[in-house]
Amino acid sequence: MPSTIPILFFHLLLSLEVWSYEAPEDKQDVFARKACPAFLTFTNTAYLAGVTVELPCHCKPQQMQSVVWFFRKHLGSSQETRVLTDHHGNKLLDTSKVPHSGDLRSRFFIRLFSLLIFRAGPDDSGIYICGSPQKDFFYGYDLDIQEARTISFTHRLTPERMNKKVKERKGLGSAQPLYRVFTSFHPWSVCDRCGVPGEQVRVGLCYVHSNFLHVRYRRANQTVASCGSGAVPRAFSRLKQSTVGAKLEFKNCQVTCPNKAPPSSKLQALMAFLGSASMPADMPVFYLNHPAERVLTLGCPGARPNMAIAWDRGSEPIYRSEHSVGRNFSTTPLRVLIDTGHHLVFTPAKTQDSGVYYCWLQGHQAAEIHLLVYAHLRRGQSVTSHPDFPTAMKTVLKSYAAMTAVFCLLVFGRAGVRHLRDTRETHLD
């Protein structure tokens, strides 16, 4: 066996594939092909509240190894500009520790020069600029985060309803209005589950059409901008009181699951070599511990704003029609709900929420989450004030009484057996 190793090594050196190998050419830097604009403009972009927003820095000088992101409210002054980095190009952040309604500084992350904002809200709307610590500005965004005003099921549009909508859009009181407000809908998403009843979702965002928009805010159509954009003049005061806003619509669906492709022969050979009869799991498994009586938000790994996402607890599906804020017709608020960013939110989490949760992504199960919600005492809270204290005391006392009764039965039984044995021996004597 040792003599064959040099022979194999010699054949490897003589093989044509080894000598004909060429190293791949270095790709040109993407920032070297795109120059920054001489006059800083802001690209208008709009999202629904609750999603994770990614703002890429499309241009920067090649010598810059890190970037700094600046943030300012639309109506704020230059003195109110905030720096969203530690001047080292990155700010490490564990997304599992991001609160549901935390400050902007605790919900952002810089990755490959792009700014990520987790669970963006309307307060995050404003101007975002990619620059340097020396306050050189490279690229800017006009971000508009819109909160869904209506969450509803959709119905088929009849000609009467279509004509009614057209009249509502055109009924502005004048022949040539200064602006026109409308809702632009994204295409319907794919069915969020397969093999079982699911839901389809589509998002409608509020936009304004006008010839009087600010020229520094850019879109593909210079006469259209989102309703919360800085391009909308302040004189359009009626726009904020408009009934047209962001909408979230969903409808029922059911599709069959596609046939899974058989594992490759290489994988089967590897598993056979390792002595394992089972194939590796198709989806990752996560374990999460969380204290009770606190807000908990679960996000689906790998999810993006325009993807179809669904949640199950065990084999029980969690539908938006039953766990959305806009669809809650009862007087008591929902404690477990799916927000507009497709996160599963517990307000607050209870110990009975512990279990196994499954996340669906684009119609396929993407993750398995084992959740453990444990009792947690707050600061200044005694053990007796905990709501589960009476139940725990009853359980402990019942267990103690049962153990005492068993002990007494054993003692009296042993004493009775000994007494009968002594009596029998005395009778024989």
N, C-alpha and C positions, 0 to 999 in steps of 0.2 A: 504493500500500500504506500509506504513513503516514497518508493522509486517512481510511482506514477505522478507525483506532484510536479517534479521538474519537467516531465514530458508535457503535461497539460499546460504549464506555464509557457513552454517553448511554442506550442501550437497557438496559444493566445497571442503571443508576440508576432507570429507570422500571419495572423489572420488579416485579411484586407480591410475588414471593418474597422480594426483598431487604427491602422495606418492612414486610412482615408477619412478619419473623423476630423471635422472642422468645428472649431468653437463658434457659437452663434455671435453674430455681430451685435455690438452694443446699440440698443435703440436710442434714437435721439430724444433728448429731454422734451417732454410735452410743453414745458414752459418756454423752451427756446424757440418754438414755432409760433407762439402767440404773444404779441406785444401788448402791454397794458395801454389802455386808452389815455390819450393826452389830457382829456377833460373827463373827470370822474362823473359817471352816471350811475344810476341805481336800477338794477333789474327787478322789475315787479314780479313777485311770486306770492301765491296765496295757498293756504292749507287749512284744513279743518282742525279745530282744537282737539288736543289729545294725542296727536300723532308725533312721531319722531322726525324732526326736520333736519335735513342735511344741506348745508350751504357750501359748495366747493369754491375754493379760491382759484379761479380760472387762469389767472396770470400773476406773475411775480418775477423779479430779477433772478437770474440763474444763481447768482452768488448768495442769495438769501437761503439759509438752511432752516429757518423757522419763521413763522408769521405770528402776528398779533391781531386779534379780532376786537373791533370797537363796536359799541352799541349805543344808540341814542333813540329816544322816543320820537315819534313823528313831529309832535308839537314842542319838543324840548329844545333847549338852547345848546350851544356848543360846550358850555361849562358843565352840562349834565351828561356828557359822554362818559361811558364806563369802559374799562379795559377788561376783556374776558379771557385773560391768560396771565400766567405768572412770568411773562417775558422770557420763557425758555421754550416756547413752541408747543408745549404740551401741558395738560393738567389732568393727571390720572384720576379717574373717577370710576367707582364700582356702580354699575347701573342698578344693582339689586338694592343699593342703599339710597336711591333717589326717592325722596318723598313724593306723594301724589300732587301736592300743591306747594312745592318748595320754591325758593328764590331762584332767579335765573342763574346766578353764580354757582349754585349747587346742582344745576341740571344741564351743564354743557360739557362737551368733550371735544378736543381737537385731535383729528386723526388724518395724517397725510395732508395737512394744510386745510382740511375741510372742517367746518364747524358743525357739530351735531348738538341739537337741542332736544332733550328728552321730554316727552309729554308737554309739548308747547301749548301755551294758553294765550288768550287775547292780550294779556299784559305783556307778552313777549313781542308784540308787533312793534316795528320800528325800523330804523336804518342800521344795517350791519355792514361794516367795512373791513376788508382784509388789508392789513398793512404791516408795518415794521415797528419795532420799539422806538425808532426815531420819528414816528408819526408820518411815514411815507405811505400814502394810500394807493392801493393797487386795484381793488375791485370792490364794488358795492352792491348791496341788495336792499330792496324795499319789501320787507316781509309783512304780510298781512295774515294774521291768524283769526279765523272767523269761528264763532261758536254757533252750533246748529240750533236754530230757533224752532224747527219742527222736525220731529222724527215720526215717520208714519209709513204705513203700507201703501203701495201704489195700486192704482186701478187702471184698466185700459182706458185710453183717451178716446172718447167718442167725438164725432164732429162737433156736437154742441159744446162740449167742454173745451175743445181746441179753439173754437171761435171765441169762447168766453175768455180764455187765457190771452188771446191776441188782443181783445178789447181792453183787458186789464193793463197790458203792456203799453198800448197806444193811448190810453186815456190819461193824458197828462195835462189837459186843460188848454193847450195851445198847439198851433200848427207846427211850429219849429221850437221845441223846448231846448233849454240849455243842456240838459243831460237826460239820459234814459237808463233806468235801472233794470237789470234782468238777472236771471239765475242761469248759470252755465253748468250743465250736468256732465259728469264723467260717464264713460260707458259702464254698463252693468258688470259687476265682478263675476267671476266664475262661481259655481255653487260651492259654498264653504265646506261641505261634507260630501262624501260619496258612500253609497250603499244604504244610507239612512236619510230621512228628510232633513233638508238643510235650508239655508237662506242665501239670497243674493242681495248685494248692497251696492248702492250708487250714491255718490256725493254730488251735491249741487252747491256751487259757490256764487256769491253775490259779486256782480261786476257792474260798472257804470260806463256808458258810452257818451262821450262828449268831445267837442272840438276845442275845449278850453282847459285841457289837462296840462300839467306842468311838463315841459319838454325834457327835463332832466331825468325823468323816470321812464324807463324803456320797456316796451313789450313788442311783440311781433306786429301788433296793430297799435299805432301811436294814439288812436282815439279811444282805446279801451283800457281800463285799469280796474283792479279790484276795488271794492267799495271802501275798504279801510286803508287804501294806499295814500301815500303822501302826495301823489300827483293830483288828487281831487282837491279843487280849490275850497278854501274855508267858506266861501260865499254859498256853497251848496249845503246850507244848513239842514234843508229838508231831507237830505240823503240819509242822515243818521236816524231820523224818525221814520224812515221808509219801512213798510211791512215786508218788503222783499229782502231775504237774507239767506244765509247758508241753510241747506236742507240735507237730511239724511233719510233715504228711502230704502226699504227692503221688502222682499217678497219671498214666498216659499218656493222651494225647488227640490228636486230629487234626481240624482244621476247614479249610474252604476259605476263601480270602481273598475279601473282598467286592470287587465291581467298583469301580474307581476312577472317580470322577466326572470328566468331561472338563473341561479348563480353561475358565474363563469367556471370553466373547468379548472383554471388556476386556483381559484378560491376553494373549490371543493378539494383539490389535491392538497392545498395548504392545511385545511381543516382536518383532512384525513391524516396528514403527517403529524399534526399536533395531537391527534387522538381525540378530537372533539366531534361529536355527532351532530351538534346543533350549529346553525349558522349564526353569525353575529347579529345583534339587534339592529333593526333598520332605523330606529330613532333614538336620540340621546335621552338619558334619564337624569333628572335633577332632583336634589333633596334640599328642602327649604324649611328652616325653623323660624317662627315668628311669634312675638309675644301677643297675647290676647288683648282686646280692648284698644287696639291701635289700627290705623288705616293700613291696609295691605293692597298693593297693586301688582298683579301678575301680568307680565308681557310675554308674548310668544317669541322665542329666539329666531332671529333671521327675518322678522316681519318688517315690511316697508309700508308706506302710507297707502298705496293703491292695491294692496294684496287682500284677498279674502281670508278672514281669520275667524275661527269658531272655537268654543270651549265646551268640554264635557267634564262632568264629575263622575268618574267611574264609567258606567255604561249609560248614565243619564245625561242627555244633552242640555245645554244651557242656551236657550234661544233669546234673541234680542227682543222678540215680541213680548216676552215676559220679564226681561231683566234690563230694560232701557228706561232712562229717566222720563223721556217724552211719552212712553207708552204706559206709564204707571197711572192707572185710573183710581186707585185706592187713596184713602186719606193718609195712610202711614207711608213714609218714604221707604224706598228699597234699601236694604242693607247690602245685598249682593247684586251688582249690576255690571253691565258691559258699557263702558263709556264710548264716546265717539272716536277715540283712538284705538278701539278694539282691545282695550285692556280689561281684565277681570278685576274688579275693585270690590273690596270688602270694607264697609264703613260702619262699625269696625269689624275686625276679625274676631270670631268666637272659637272656643275650644272644639265645638261640634263641627267646625269647618275643616278639621283635619281629614285628610284623605288623599286619594290619587286623582289628579287632574290631567286631562289630555288637551293638547293644543293642536288645532287643525290649521294648516297653511296651504292655501290654493287647492283645497279639496283633498289633502292627504294629512294624516297624523304626523306632526313634526316634532313633538316633544312630550315626554311624560314627566310630570312634576309631582313628587311626593311631599305634601305639605303637612307640617306638624305645628299646630297652634297651641302653645303652652300658657298656663296661667302665669301672670306676671303682676307683682305688687308694685304700684306706683310709689313715688316718693311721698312720705308722710302718711301712707295708708297702712293700717294695721291688718293683721291676719283676720281678725273677727269682722272687719268691714267688707271683706271680699264676698261677692254674691254667692259663691259656691261653698262658703264656710259651713252653713247649716247642713247642707247635704253631705259634705265630707265628715262632719262630726257624727251625723246619724249613721253613716257607713262604718266609721271607726267604732262607735259604741255597739252597733249590732254585731260586728265581728268580734269585739271583746266579749260581749255577752254569750255569743255562740261558743267561743273557745272556753269560757269559764264553765258553761254548762257541760261541755264535753269532758273537761277536766274533772268536774265534780262527779259525773257519771262513772268515769274510770276509777276514781278514788273509792266511791261507794261500792262499785262492782267488785273491786279488788278486796275491800273489807268484807263484803258479803261472802265472797268465795273463801276467804281465809276463815271466817266464822263457821261456815258449814264444814270445812275440813277439820277444824278443831273439835267441833261437836261430834263428828263421826269417829274421830280417834278416841275421844272420851267414852263414847258408847261402847266401842270395842274393848277398851280396858275394863 
